[in-house]
């Protein structure tokens, strides 16, 4: 059964999927979307070329999967990523 997301949630999932240090497990925990569902969402939301670039970027990337990630990294994003506005 597909998870229905608001426009804002959809945008946040796309943002998290593009982030190098945000694992798919974090998206699963926050939005109840597994990796396959995130891939489908990205495929339907991005242009073909952007989707291809994203897939090349995340395929095999250790930081996108908790099991492959260095156990010393406990954060989901870079400390300077979210700047105060």
C-alpha positions as CSV (number, residue, x, y, z in Angstrom):
1,X,0.0,0.0,0.0
2,X,1.6,3.3,-1.0
3,X,2.2,6.0,1.6
4,X,0.5,9.3,0.8
5,X,2.7,12.3,1.5
6,X,2.0,16.0,1.5
7,X,3.8,18.2,-1.0
8,X,6.1,19.3,1.9
9,X,6.9,15.8,3.0
10,X,7.5,14.7,-0.6
11,X,10.0,17.6,-1.0
12,X,11.7,16.6,2.3
13,X,12.1,13.0,1.2
14,X,13.7,14.1,-2.1
15,X,16.0,16.4,-0.1
16,X,17.0,13.6,2.3
17,X,17.5,11.2,-0.6
18,X,19.9,13.6,-2.3
19,X,21.9,14.1,0.9
20,X,25.0,11.9,1.0
21,X,24.9,11.3,4.8
22,X,21.2,10.6,5.2
23,X,20.7,6.9,5.2
24,X,17.6,5.3,3.7
25,X,16.8,3.9,7.2
26,X,16.3,7.5,8.4
27,X,13.7,8.1,5.6
28,X,12.1,4.8,6.6
29,X,11.9,5.9,10.2
30,X,10.5,9.4,9.5
31,X,8.2,8.7,6.5
32,X,7.7,4.9,6.5
33,X,9.2,4.6,3.0
34,X,11.7,1.8,2.3
35,X,14.5,2.1,-0.2
36,X,12.4,0.7,-3.1
37,X,9.6,3.2,-2.4
38,X,12.1,6.1,-2.3
39,X,13.5,5.0,-5.6
40,X,10.0,5.0,-7.1
41,X,9.2,8.4,-5.6
42,X,12.5,9.8,-7.0
43,X,11.8,8.3,-10.4
44,X,8.3,9.8,-10.6
45,X,9.4,13.2,-9.1
46,X,12.7,13.9,-11.0
47,X,13.5,14.5,-14.6
48,X,15.0,11.4,-16.3
49,X,18.5,12.8,-16.3
50,X,18.3,13.9,-12.7
51,X,17.0,10.5,-11.6
52,X,19.9,8.8,-13.5
53,X,22.5,11.1,-11.8
54,X,20.9,10.4,-8.4
55,X,20.9,6.6,-8.9
56,X,24.6,6.7,-10.0
57,X,25.4,8.9,-6.9
58,X,23.7,6.7,-4.3
59,X,24.3,3.2,-5.8
60,X,26.8,1.5,-3.5
61,X,27.4,4.6,-1.4
62,X,28.2,3.4,2.1
63,X,26.7,6.5,3.8
64,X,23.2,5.8,2.4
65,X,23.0,2.4,4.3
66,X,23.5,2.1,8.0
67,X,24.9,-1.5,7.6
68,X,27.7,-0.2,5.3
69,X,28.3,3.0,7.2
70,X,31.3,3.6,9.5
71,X,30.0,3.1,13.0
72,X,31.8,6.3,14.2
73,X,29.3,8.4,12.1
74,X,26.1,8.8,14.2
75,X,24.7,11.9,12.6
76,X,22.5,12.1,9.5
77,X,23.8,15.3,8.2
78,X,26.9,17.6,8.2
79,X,26.9,20.0,11.2
80,X,27.2,23.0,8.8
81,X,24.4,21.8,6.5
82,X,21.5,23.6,8.2
83,X,22.4,27.2,8.7
84,X,20.5,29.5,11.0
85,X,18.3,31.9,8.9
